Amino acid sequence: MLVAVTSCDKQRANPNKEFSLDRVSKFHKDNLVVSSSPVSKEIQRLCLAAGKRTEDQLLSKYYLNGGAMIWVSRNGVSIAADSLIGILRNTGQEGINPKCFKLPEIEKDIKAMRTLDIHSNDNMCLVAARIEYRLSRAYILYVAGQRFGFFNPHYHLNRLDPVNGDSVITARTRYRSLYDLPTMRPNSTFMHEAMAKATPDSIGSYLRQARPSTKMYGQLCRMLSEQTSAEARQKILVNMERLRWRFSKYADTGNRFVVVNIPAYHLYAYGPDSILDMKVGVGSMKTKTPMLSSEFEYMQVNPVWVIPSSILKKEVAHRAGDSAYFARNKYDIIEKSTGKKMEPTHISSAMLASGNYRVVQQGGPGNSLGRIIFRFPNNFSVYLHDTSNPGVFNRAARSVSHGCVRVAKPLDLASYLLGETDEWTMDKLRLSMGLAPLTAKGKTYFREWKQKHETVKEGEEKPAVKPLLSLVKTLGVKKPVNLYIVYFTIYPDGKGGMEHWPDVYGYDKLVWQNIKDYTL
């Protein structure tokens, strides 16, 4: 209803005396009328047609459970939408393809709504619903992608290697677990937090905070801007994606921590002012070393090796009865139920494979674990340890183990983990590992011990000294030192540069196949 208001001022002409309903008739077209009910119904329809991505499902849950509209109100489209679109237009700097956010469609609808330029086959309710839903989807996809990654490593990497090498994949197929880093994933809490931040005052800082802040991520962004090769860009983008899997900001903490980078075949022990770098051997393609994080607890010197059942069945059981083989490798056969040591000649292959016996390699020289093992809690029974075959570190490709990590400088790693410790403790460790002592006290101790224990075997000109195995058995790690076993095919070299490494397990290809639609 129009209301005409007259004035008592006869000297002032009424500027609206020619005003008529025809002049505002376009504002009363049916397709320009906005009502909350049809807008909500259209948003619900879009939600029900959403894809299976976690972000889509969380967004659908938000709106279907009565979540408030964020971008569209009686005042039109919020200016927070302009801030969002401005950032999404520039995501190419980080290798994220703006097309995945459907910006042209969103901007077209916003322009139509703001200018009331709605085509006859469309209506304002549908436009408002599309703006609301598509803006929310673009927003959540970007924030979740930057905070959690566009690839779900838990899902994909733990459905990669079938147990027993099954060639036919079924719903019941069991897979080896290869990824056990405590990686955050988007959930309802994140969803509500993100929607609460979609305001003109908060959205800009929230979007910037979603971006990985590590130095390495910045270096990769710069490398991406300088690279034109499709293959090189792909490798950079895959490693940028890995930095979005937020399990710990280990690279920027400044604390002492250890990183094993599988493709590099290297271990990096970080300190406040230095980096201890050493070669490692990792699991073979069939027995991959899993990605995990943990905390070193203690180290055992001259450990015994209880041979895992998988190795026992595949590599040892068929040697049953061969007493020379068991003696040469210092293997003892133990009956589990009684703890009794059994004679190899009394044990058949079937008995060894039955699970009723364990085979234990004696500690000391020649043990497959070497002279020291570094223990930390994990779900795979894998550890860092020395090796009786140091020649492996002369190879370029060192995917050689059954999953554990063999370290080239075990004494250096032990010293790093012990931190500030007395020289006598280190000398006792050296002596127990069959190494020469460095201190005067250690040299005196070893000389007296040697004189006491040296024996002469028949036919030998020089005395043979028994290994000094029990001077140190266990050493605890007093100050917490975190361990991260990761997989980066581009990684800092410790001198400010970046080194490239081969994709030894083929993970780069898997990640790329799942993120290529979101990259540029």
Disulfide bonds with the S-S distance in Angstrom:
none
